Amino acid sequence: MRAFLCLMGYRVVYIDQSEKLSLYLDNLCVETEKGDIKIPVSDIQTLIIDNYRTVLSVRLMNELCNSNVCTIMCGMDHLPCSYLLPMNGHYSSSGNIMKQIAWDENIKGKLQKAIVKGKINNQVKVLTKYHCRSDVIQKVSQFAEEVLDGDPGNREGLAAKMYFRELFGEGFTRFGNDAVNAGLNYGYSIFRSLIATTVVSKGYLPNIGLFHKGKENMFNLADDIIEVFRPIVDDFVRENLIDSLELTKDDRENLIRLTLGRIKFNGQTETMSNAISLYIDTILKCIDSKNTDFYQTPGIEVSYDI
């Protein structure tokens, strides 16, 4: 009976059966029926707790925050429902947050255009991979070219509607109760939490976004940043879940594994976590310089060292 999943040297730890997690010296201590397992906290990129009965010690939670570990807790449906984020993630948090509040509306509109265009172009790559209809690919590509600052014509929404129906079937609707939607929701949640943790580590608030502005959304900026990474999850779901009846444990583990892959960014092959960090840095550079010439869209082809 497996208590946790380790990938690429404990970079991701998946807990599904342990009753208690605590801190022993500088290690995550996983208590199991077969004995305790200790993993250095410094070796963990992401900790996913998929057992609603698991108890966490306060000392462990503080150490996870201090070490900037992306910690995700799942509900009874196995879907991520909460994240553990530090209150102070960077030495210059106050100054960065003051700048974030005052971000120029003009550059935010230009960045929305760049991000939406990049997202749609990545969607086109997915459609092309699965040999979808050429007229649909052409129309979605056209939407990318028509995006304006701030996307007042909602080209993002128009492209998404056509994209999802072509990729998953004419009758597909987003947020339906099926394996495809469950896979999309799960994969997006994992990326969103990793992005939010990275945002905090750079001294910014995930609440204050560029174009996502939901008053009850604590992750507006993370939702801006995730847009270009969503097609990575879409690709996996199309490849593996299109005919599935439910999202299995193996499916969830493989979706988590996406965050351990490598993708192209700015001409270089980067780990997923590093690509996310560099992508955020590029966006911040665009904001500081008020110039989107620095903007780069990450690729979607995922490779692995293992």
C-alpha contacts under 8 A as a table, 3 or more apart, distances in Angstrom:
res1	aa1	res2	aa2	distance
2	R	5	L	7.56
2	R	17	Q	7.52
3	A	15	I	6.01
3	A	16	D	5.87
3	A	17	Q	5.05
3	A	18	S	5.94
3	A	32	T	6.75
4	F	13	V	6.28
4	F	14	Y	4.92
4	F	15	I	4.63
4	F	16	D	6.28
4	F	17	Q	7.47
5	L	12	V	7.47
5	L	13	V	5.50
5	L	14	Y	4.89
5	L	15	I	7.04
6	C	9	G	6.74
6	C	10	Y	4.79
6	C	11	R	7.02
6	C	12	V	5.86
6	C	13	V	5.27
6	C	14	Y	7.04
7	L	10	Y	5.40
7	L	11	R	6.00
7	L	12	V	5.69
7	L	13	V	7.34
7	L	257	R	7.54
7	L	260	L	7.78
8	M	11	R	5.79
8	M	12	V	7.59
8	M	260	L	7.48
8	M	306	I	7.11
9	G	43	D	7.37
10	Y	13	V	6.09
10	Y	39	I	7.50
10	Y	43	D	6.07
10	Y	44	I	5.81
10	Y	45	Q	7.94
11	R	43	D	5.85
11	R	44	I	4.49
11	R	45	Q	4.79
11	R	46	T	6.47
11	R	260	L	7.90
12	V	44	I	5.95
12	V	45	Q	5.70
12	V	46	T	4.75
12	V	47	L	5.94
12	V	48	I	7.73
12	V	260	L	7.95
13	V	44	I	7.01
13	V	46	T	6.32
13	V	47	L	4.90
13	V	48	I	6.21
14	Y	47	L	6.11
14	Y	48	I	4.82
14	Y	49	I	6.16
14	Y	50	D	7.19
15	I	18	S	6.46
15	I	47	L	7.68
15	I	48	I	6.05
15	I	49	I	4.78
15	I	50	D	5.67
15	I	51	N	6.90
16	D	49	I	6.40
16	D	50	D	4.80
16	D	51	N	5.04
17	Q	32	T	7.40
17	Q	50	D	7.87
17	Q	51	N	6.15
17	Q	54	T	7.76
18	S	21	L	7.28
18	S	30	V	6.36
18	S	31	E	5.68
18	S	32	T	5.15
18	S	33	E	7.93
18	S	51	N	7.54
18	S	54	T	6.23
19	E	31	E	6.51
19	E	32	T	6.94
19	E	53	R	6.31
19	E	54	T	4.43
19	E	55	V	6.15
20	K	30	V	6.49
20	K	31	E	5.54
20	K	32	T	7.96
20	K	54	T	5.22
20	K	55	V	4.62
20	K	56	L	6.06
21	L	28	L	6.89
21	L	29	C	5.67
21	L	30	V	5.05
21	L	31	E	6.37
21	L	54	T	7.12
21	L	55	V	6.10
21	L	56	L	4.93
21	L	57	S	6.58
21	L	60	L	7.55
22	S	28	L	6.04
22	S	29	C	5.17
22	S	30	V	6.93
22	S	56	L	5.98
22	S	57	S	5.16
22	S	59	R	7.25
22	S	60	L	5.36
23	L	26	D	6.69
23	L	27	N	5.71
23	L	28	L	5.10
23	L	29	C	5.67
23	L	57	S	7.29
23	L	59	R	6.28
23	L	60	L	4.77
23	L	63	E	7.90
24	Y	27	N	5.14
24	Y	28	L	6.39
24	Y	29	C	5.95
24	Y	38	K	7.76
26	D	40	P	6.01
26	D	41	V	6.17
26	D	42	S	7.91
27	N	38	K	5.73
27	N	39	I	5.14
27	N	40	P	4.19
27	N	41	V	5.15
28	L	38	K	5.51
28	L	39	I	5.08
28	L	40	P	6.08
28	L	41	V	5.72
28	L	60	L	7.19
29	C	36	D	6.45
29	C	37	I	5.71
29	C	38	K	4.57
29	C	39	I	6.62
30	V	36	D	5.50
30	V	37	I	5.00
30	V	38	K	6.24
31	E	35	G	6.24
31	E	36	D	4.52
31	E	37	I	6.53
32	T	35	G	5.17
32	T	36	D	5.74
32	T	37	I	7.58
39	I	43	D	7.42
39	I	44	I	7.98
40	P	43	D	5.46
40	P	44	I	7.16
41	V	44	I	5.41
41	V	63	E	7.84
41	V	64	L	7.07
41	V	67	S	7.25
41	V	69	V	7.92
42	S	67	S	6.64
44	I	47	L	6.95
44	I	69	V	6.43
45	Q	69	V	5.40
45	Q	70	C	6.23
46	T	69	V	5.67
46	T	70	C	4.56
46	T	71	T	5.84
46	T	72	I	7.69
46	T	194	L	7.59
47	L	69	V	6.98
47	L	70	C	6.13
47	L	71	T	4.73
47	L	72	I	6.18
48	I	71	T	5.98
48	I	72	I	4.78
48	I	73	M	6.01
48	I	74	C	7.52
49	I	52	Y	7.75
49	I	54	T	7.68
49	I	71	T	7.80
49	I	72	I	6.18
49	I	73	M	4.87
49	I	74	C	6.09
50	D	73	M	6.35
50	D	74	C	4.99
50	D	75	G	7.14
50	D	78	H	5.99
51	N	54	T	5.60
51	N	74	C	7.02
51	N	75	G	7.56
51	N	76	M	7.56
51	N	78	H	7.93
52	Y	73	M	8.00
52	Y	74	C	6.93
52	Y	75	G	6.07
52	Y	76	M	6.32
56	L	60	L	6.83
56	L	61	M	7.04
57	S	60	L	5.27
57	S	61	M	6.44
58	V	61	M	5.05
58	V	62	N	6.19
59	R	62	N	5.24
59	R	63	E	6.25
60	L	63	E	5.08
60	L	64	L	6.09
61	M	64	L	5.09
61	M	65	C	6.30
61	M	84	L	7.81
62	N	65	C	5.18
62	N	66	N	6.12
63	E	66	N	4.92
63	E	67	S	6.01
64	L	67	S	5.17
64	L	68	N	6.10
64	L	69	V	5.19
64	L	70	C	7.86
64	L	71	T	7.46
65	C	68	N	4.98
65	C	69	V	6.13
65	C	84	L	7.23
65	C	85	L	6.26
65	C	86	P	5.01
66	N	69	V	7.86
66	N	86	P	7.18
66	N	89	G	7.91
68	N	86	P	7.62
68	N	89	G	7.60
68	N	197	T	7.03
68	N	201	S	6.78
69	V	197	T	7.63
70	C	83	Y	7.64
70	C	84	L	7.12
70	C	85	L	7.62
70	C	193	S	6.76
70	C	194	L	5.80
70	C	197	T	5.77
71	T	83	Y	5.75
71	T	84	L	5.30
71	T	85	L	7.67
71	T	193	S	7.92
72	I	80	P	6.34
72	I	81	C	7.67
72	I	82	S	6.08
72	I	83	Y	4.72
72	I	84	L	6.59
72	I	190	I	7.87
72	I	193	S	7.17
73	M	80	P	5.65
73	M	81	C	6.07
73	M	82	S	5.34
73	M	83	Y	6.18
74	C	77	D	7.51
74	C	78	H	5.22
74	C	79	L	5.13
74	C	80	P	4.08
74	C	81	C	5.22
74	C	82	S	6.91
75	G	78	H	5.24
75	G	79	L	5.81
75	G	80	P	6.39
75	G	81	C	5.88
76	M	79	L	7.60
79	L	185	N	7.82
79	L	186	Y	5.93
80	P	83	Y	7.97
80	P	186	Y	6.89
80	P	189	S	6.34
80	P	190	I	7.47
83	Y	193	S	6.69
85	L	197	T	6.49
85	L	200	V	7.58
86	P	89	G	5.85
86	P	200	V	7.42
88	N	91	Y	7.75
88	N	93	S	6.80
88	N	200	V	7.64
88	N	203	G	7.43
89	G	93	S	6.92
89	G	200	V	5.19
89	G	201	S	4.54
89	G	202	K	6.73
89	G	203	G	5.51
90	H	93	S	5.21
90	H	200	V	7.27
90	H	201	S	5.65
90	H	202	K	5.78
90	H	203	G	4.49
91	Y	203	G	7.17
92	S	95	G	5.55
92	S	96	N	6.20
92	S	203	G	6.16
93	S	96	N	5.13
93	S	97	I	5.98
93	S	202	K	7.69
93	S	203	G	4.11
93	S	204	Y	6.20
94	S	97	I	5.22
94	S	98	M	6.25
94	S	203	G	7.63
95	G	98	M	5.20
95	G	99	K	6.38
96	N	99	K	5.09
96	N	100	Q	6.05
96	N	203	G	6.03
96	N	204	Y	5.93
97	I	100	Q	4.78
97	I	101	I	6.17
97	I	203	G	7.18
97	I	204	Y	5.52
97	I	205	L	6.56
98	M	101	I	5.29
98	M	102	A	6.54
99	K	102	A	5.13
99	K	103	W	6.17
100	Q	103	W	5.21
100	Q	204	Y	7.19
100	Q	205	L	7.97
100	Q	208	I	7.31
101	I	208	I	7.23
103	W	107	I	7.88
103	W	108	K	7.36
103	W	287	I	7.19
104	D	107	I	5.63
104	D	108	K	6.35
104	D	287	I	7.64
104	D	290	K	7.96
105	E	108	K	4.99
105	E	109	G	6.23
106	N	109	G	5.24
106	N	110	K	6.42
107	I	110	K	4.93
107	I	111	L	6.02
107	I	286	C	7.79
107	I	287	I	6.27
107	I	290	K	5.61
107	I	291	N	7.16
107	I	292	T	7.74
108	K	111	L	5.05
108	K	112	Q	6.13
108	K	150	G	7.59
108	K	210	L	5.41
108	K	211	F	7.09
108	K	287	I	7.49
109	G	112	Q	5.06
109	G	113	K	6.44
109	G	149	D	4.80
109	G	150	G	4.19
109	G	151	D	7.78
109	G	210	L	7.75
109	G	211	F	7.55
110	K	113	K	5.15
110	K	114	A	6.39
110	K	148	L	7.92
110	K	149	D	4.79
110	K	150	G	6.51
110	K	292	T	6.98
111	L	114	A	4.92
111	L	115	I	5.98
111	L	149	D	7.55
111	L	150	G	7.92
111	L	210	L	7.78
111	L	283	I	7.75
111	L	286	C	7.91
111	L	292	T	6.59
112	Q	115	I	5.15
112	Q	116	V	5.92
112	Q	149	D	6.51
112	Q	150	G	5.47
112	Q	151	D	6.97
112	Q	210	L	7.13
112	Q	211	F	6.52
113	K	116	V	5.32
113	K	117	K	5.96
113	K	147	V	5.92
113	K	148	L	5.70
113	K	149	D	4.91
113	K	150	G	5.86
113	K	151	D	6.05
114	A	117	K	5.19
114	A	118	G	6.05
114	A	292	T	7.57
114	A	295	Y	7.36
115	I	118	G	5.02
115	I	119	K	6.07
115	I	224	D	7.85
115	I	225	I	7.94
115	I	227	E	7.14
115	I	228	V	6.74
115	I	297	T	7.61
116	V	119	K	5.02
116	V	120	I	6.16
116	V	144	A	7.51
116	V	147	V	7.39
116	V	151	D	7.87
116	V	156	E	6.10
116	V	227	E	7.37
116	V	228	V	7.67
117	K	120	I	5.25
117	K	121	N	6.14
117	K	144	A	4.88
117	K	145	E	7.18
117	K	147	V	6.50
117	K	156	E	7.98
118	G	121	N	5.14
118	G	122	N	6.21
118	G	144	A	7.81
118	G	228	V	6.11
118	G	297	T	5.62
119	K	122	N	5.13
119	K	123	Q	6.25
119	K	227	E	5.88
119	K	228	V	4.30
119	K	229	F	7.57
119	K	230	R	7.81
119	K	231	P	7.52
120	I	123	Q	4.86
120	I	124	V	6.25
120	I	140	V	7.13
120	I	141	S	7.21
120	I	143	F	7.71
120	I	144	A	5.70
120	I	156	E	7.06
120	I	159	A	6.89
120	I	160	A	7.96
120	I	228	V	8.00
121	N	124	V	4.97
121	N	125	K	6.50
121	N	141	S	6.67
121	N	144	A	6.52
122	N	125	K	5.03
122	N	126	V	6.57
122	N	228	V	6.89
122	N	231	P	6.24
122	N	299	G	7.26
122	N	300	I	6.88
123	Q	126	V	5.13
123	Q	127	L	6.32
123	Q	163	Y	7.14
123	Q	231	P	5.76
124	V	127	L	5.05
124	V	128	T	6.04
124	V	137	I	6.13
124	V	140	V	6.79
124	V	141	S	6.53
125	K	128	T	5.09
125	K	129	K	6.14
126	V	129	K	5.08
126	V	130	Y	6.61
126	V	231	P	6.90
126	V	234	D	7.84
126	V	235	D	6.12
127	L	130	Y	5.45
127	L	131	H	6.37
127	L	132	C	5.39
127	L	137	I	6.64
127	L	163	Y	7.52
127	L	166	E	7.81
127	L	167	L	6.62
128	T	131	H	5.02
128	T	132	C	6.02
128	T	137	I	7.14
129	K	132	C	7.77
130	Y	167	L	7.97
131	H	134	S	7.98
132	C	136	V	7.36
132	C	137	I	7.09
132	C	166	E	6.93
132	C	167	L	7.38
133	R	136	V	5.43
133	R	137	I	6.41
133	R	166	E	7.90
134	S	137	I	5.03
134	S	138	Q	6.01
135	D	138	Q	5.03
135	D	139	K	6.15
136	V	139	K	5.09
136	V	140	V	6.10
136	V	162	M	7.36
136	V	163	Y	7.86
136	V	166	E	7.54
137	I	140	V	5.22
137	I	141	S	6.03
138	Q	141	S	5.08
138	Q	142	Q	6.13
139	K	142	Q	4.91
139	K	143	F	6.38
140	V	143	F	5.08
140	V	144	A	6.61
140	V	159	A	5.39
140	V	162	M	7.35
140	V	163	Y	7.22
141	S	144	A	5.16
141	S	145	E	6.66
142	Q	145	E	5.18
142	Q	146	E	6.34
143	F	146	E	5.06
143	F	147	V	6.50
143	F	155	R	5.54
143	F	156	E	7.63
143	F	158	L	7.65
143	F	159	A	6.29
144	A	147	V	5.65
144	A	155	R	7.15
144	A	156	E	7.96
146	E	155	R	7.11
147	V	151	D	5.55
147	V	153	G	7.28
147	V	154	N	7.87
147	V	155	R	5.92
147	V	156	E	7.86
148	L	151	D	4.92
148	L	152	P	6.80
148	L	153	G	7.50
149	D	152	P	7.40
150	G	211	F	7.64
151	D	154	N	5.35
151	D	155	R	6.49
151	D	156	E	7.45
152	P	155	R	7.95
154	N	157	G	5.40
154	N	158	L	6.44
155	R	158	L	5.05
155	R	159	A	5.93
156	E	159	A	5.28
156	E	160	A	6.11
157	G	160	A	5.05
157	G	161	K	6.26
158	L	161	K	5.40
158	L	162	M	6.56
159	A	162	M	5.38
159	A	163	Y	5.85
160	A	163	Y	4.92
160	A	164	F	5.97
161	K	164	F	5.64
161	K	165	R	6.40
162	M	165	R	5.43
162	M	166	E	6.15
163	Y	166	E	5.26
163	Y	167	L	6.01
164	F	167	L	5.05
164	F	168	F	5.79
164	F	169	G	7.45
164	F	172	F	7.12
164	F	173	T	7.89
164	F	174	R	7.94
165	R	168	F	5.42
165	R	169	G	4.87
165	R	170	E	4.70
165	R	171	G	6.85
165	R	172	F	5.64
165	R	173	T	7.60
166	E	169	G	5.58
166	E	170	E	6.43
167	L	238	R	7.07
168	F	172	F	6.10
168	F	238	R	6.96
168	F	242	I	6.83
169	G	172	F	5.39
172	F	176	G	7.92
173	T	176	G	5.90
174	R	181	N	6.55
175	F	181	N	5.75
176	G	181	N	6.04
177	N	181	N	6.69
177	N	182	A	7.28
178	D	181	N	5.57
178	D	182	A	6.18
178	D	245	L	6.86
178	D	246	E	6.72
179	A	182	A	4.94
179	A	183	G	6.00
179	A	241	L	6.59
179	A	242	I	7.83
179	A	244	S	6.00
179	A	245	L	5.61
179	A	246	E	4.53
179	A	247	L	5.18
180	V	183	G	5.15
180	V	184	L	6.24
180	V	237	V	6.34
180	V	238	R	7.83
180	V	241	L	5.86
180	V	242	I	6.25
180	V	244	S	7.59
180	V	247	L	7.88
181	N	184	L	5.01
181	N	185	N	6.02
182	A	185	N	5.16
182	A	186	Y	6.05
182	A	246	E	7.91
182	A	247	L	6.41
183	G	186	Y	5.15
183	G	187	G	6.02
183	G	237	V	6.19
183	G	241	L	7.46
183	G	247	L	6.34
183	G	251	D	7.73
183	G	252	R	7.58
183	G	255	L	7.83
184	L	187	G	5.28
184	L	188	Y	5.95
184	L	233	V	6.40
184	L	234	D	6.58
184	L	237	V	6.76
185	N	188	Y	5.26
185	N	189	S	6.05
186	Y	189	S	5.17
186	Y	190	I	6.40
186	Y	252	R	7.29
186	Y	255	L	7.60
187	G	190	I	5.27
187	G	191	F	6.44
187	G	233	V	5.78
187	G	252	R	7.93
187	G	255	L	5.61
187	G	256	I	7.07
188	Y	191	F	5.24
188	Y	192	R	5.91
188	Y	226	I	7.92
188	Y	230	R	6.56
188	Y	233	V	6.87
189	S	192	R	4.96
189	S	193	S	6.13
190	I	193	S	5.39
190	I	194	L	6.37
190	I	256	I	6.77
191	F	194	L	5.15
191	F	195	I	6.07
191	F	226	I	7.02
191	F	229	F	7.90
191	F	259	T	7.22
192	R	195	I	5.10
192	R	196	A	6.06
192	R	222	A	6.03
192	R	223	D	6.86
192	R	226	I	6.32
193	S	196	A	5.02
193	S	197	T	6.13
193	S	222	A	7.96
194	L	197	T	5.20
194	L	198	T	6.28
194	L	273	S	7.72
195	I	198	T	5.05
195	I	199	V	6.15
195	I	222	A	5.75
195	I	225	I	7.43
195	I	226	I	7.23
195	I	276	I	6.82
196	A	199	V	5.05
196	A	200	V	6.31
196	A	206	P	5.73
196	A	219	F	6.83
196	A	221	L	7.87
196	A	222	A	5.29
197	T	200	V	5.23
197	T	201	S	6.20
198	T	201	S	4.98
198	T	202	K	6.45
198	T	276	I	7.85
198	T	277	S	6.52
199	V	202	K	5.33
199	V	203	G	6.76
199	V	204	Y	5.64
199	V	205	L	6.75
199	V	206	P	6.20
199	V	222	A	7.42
199	V	280	I	7.58
200	V	203	G	5.12
200	V	204	Y	5.18
200	V	205	L	5.99
200	V	206	P	6.80
201	S	204	Y	7.48
205	L	208	I	6.02
205	L	221	L	7.60
206	P	209	G	7.00
206	P	218	M	6.44
206	P	219	F	4.76
206	P	220	N	6.00
206	P	221	L	4.85
206	P	222	A	5.63
207	N	217	N	6.70
207	N	218	M	4.40
207	N	219	F	4.72
207	N	220	N	5.01
207	N	221	L	6.01
207	N	222	A	7.90
208	I	213	K	7.18
208	I	218	M	7.94
208	I	219	F	7.52
208	I	220	N	5.74
208	I	221	L	5.64
209	G	212	H	5.38
209	G	213	K	6.12
209	G	219	F	7.74
209	G	220	N	4.60
209	G	221	L	3.78
209	G	222	A	7.51
209	G	223	D	7.81
209	G	224	D	6.61
210	L	213	K	7.58
210	L	220	N	7.66
210	L	221	L	6.30
210	L	224	D	6.58
211	F	220	N	7.81
211	F	224	D	6.76
212	H	220	N	4.98
212	H	221	L	6.83
212	H	223	D	6.78
212	H	224	D	6.27
213	K	217	N	7.52
213	K	220	N	5.99
214	G	217	N	4.99
214	G	220	N	6.79
215	K	218	M	7.99
217	N	220	N	5.96
219	F	222	A	5.11
219	F	223	D	6.09
220	N	223	D	5.07
220	N	224	D	6.41
221	L	224	D	5.00
221	L	225	I	6.34
222	A	225	I	5.12
222	A	226	I	6.04
223	D	226	I	5.21
223	D	227	E	6.61
224	D	227	E	5.89
225	I	228	V	6.96
225	I	229	F	7.89
225	I	280	I	7.27
226	I	229	F	5.20
226	I	230	R	6.22
227	E	230	R	5.46
228	V	231	P	6.80
228	V	297	T	6.99
228	V	298	P	7.11
229	F	232	I	5.57
229	F	233	V	7.38
229	F	298	P	7.63
229	F	300	I	7.21
230	R	233	V	5.40
230	R	234	D	6.34
231	P	234	D	4.63
231	P	235	D	5.90
231	P	300	I	6.84
232	I	235	D	5.25
232	I	236	F	6.56
232	I	300	I	5.25
232	I	301	E	7.46
232	I	302	V	7.76
233	V	236	F	5.18
233	V	237	V	6.21
233	V	255	L	7.46
233	V	258	L	7.95
234	D	237	V	5.17
234	D	238	R	6.06
235	D	238	R	5.22
235	D	239	E	6.14
236	F	239	E	5.13
236	F	240	N	5.99
236	F	241	L	7.80
236	F	255	L	7.58
237	V	240	N	5.24
237	V	241	L	4.98
237	V	242	I	6.58
238	R	241	L	5.90
238	R	242	I	5.28
239	E	242	I	6.78
240	N	243	D	7.84
240	N	244	S	7.87
241	L	244	S	4.92
241	L	247	L	7.78
244	S	247	L	7.36
247	L	251	D	6.00
247	L	252	R	7.02
248	T	251	D	5.05
248	T	252	R	6.38
249	K	252	R	5.08
249	K	253	E	6.24
250	D	253	E	5.07
250	D	254	N	6.14
251	D	254	N	5.12
251	D	255	L	6.17
252	R	255	L	5.11
252	R	256	I	6.28
253	E	256	I	5.05
253	E	257	R	6.19
254	N	257	R	4.79
254	N	258	L	6.67
255	L	258	L	5.40
255	L	259	T	7.78
256	I	259	T	5.87
256	I	260	L	7.65
257	R	260	L	5.25
257	R	261	G	6.91
258	L	261	G	5.34
258	L	272	M	7.87
258	L	302	V	7.35
259	T	272	M	5.52
259	T	273	S	6.82
260	L	271	T	6.76
260	L	272	M	6.08
260	L	273	S	7.54
260	L	304	Y	7.35
261	G	271	T	5.93
261	G	272	M	5.67
261	G	302	V	5.59
261	G	303	S	5.38
261	G	304	Y	4.91
261	G	305	D	7.61
262	R	269	T	6.28
262	R	270	E	5.25
262	R	271	T	4.24
262	R	272	M	5.27
262	R	302	V	5.42
262	R	303	S	5.12
262	R	304	Y	6.10
263	I	269	T	5.48
263	I	270	E	5.55
263	I	271	T	6.44
263	I	272	M	6.30
263	I	275	A	7.28
263	I	298	P	7.28
263	I	299	G	5.96
263	I	300	I	6.39
263	I	301	E	5.86
263	I	302	V	5.20
263	I	303	S	6.66
264	K	267	G	6.15
264	K	268	Q	5.42
264	K	269	T	4.47
264	K	270	E	6.10
264	K	275	A	7.84
264	K	298	P	6.04
264	K	299	G	5.11
264	K	300	I	7.55
264	K	301	E	7.43
265	F	268	Q	5.35
265	F	269	T	6.30
265	F	270	E	6.63
265	F	275	A	6.27
265	F	279	Y	7.97
265	F	296	Q	7.37
265	F	297	T	7.05
265	F	298	P	4.70
265	F	299	G	6.26
266	N	296	Q	6.29
266	N	297	T	7.71
266	N	298	P	7.17
270	E	274	N	6.02
270	E	275	A	5.54
271	T	274	N	5.18
271	T	275	A	6.01
272	M	275	A	5.04
272	M	276	I	6.19
273	S	276	I	5.16
273	S	277	S	6.29
274	N	277	S	4.97
274	N	278	L	6.06
275	A	278	L	5.11
275	A	279	Y	5.90
275	A	298	P	7.36
276	I	279	Y	5.05
276	I	280	I	6.22
277	S	280	I	5.23
277	S	281	D	6.27
278	L	281	D	4.93
278	L	282	T	6.17
279	Y	282	T	5.06
279	Y	283	I	6.41
279	Y	296	Q	7.24
279	Y	297	T	7.73
279	Y	298	P	7.45
280	I	283	I	5.10
280	I	284	L	6.22
281	D	284	L	5.05
281	D	285	K	6.08
282	T	285	K	5.00
282	T	286	C	6.25
282	T	294	F	6.40
282	T	295	Y	5.94
282	T	296	Q	7.19
283	I	286	C	5.06
283	I	287	I	6.31
283	I	294	F	7.91
283	I	295	Y	6.48
284	L	287	I	5.03
284	L	288	D	6.13
285	K	288	D	5.11
285	K	289	S	6.03
285	K	294	F	7.16
286	C	289	S	5.28
286	C	290	K	5.47
286	C	291	N	5.02
286	C	292	T	5.09
286	C	293	D	7.36
286	C	294	F	5.99
286	C	295	Y	6.68
287	I	290	K	4.89
287	I	291	N	6.87
287	I	292	T	7.85
288	D	291	N	7.96
291	N	294	F	6.94
292	T	295	Y	5.26
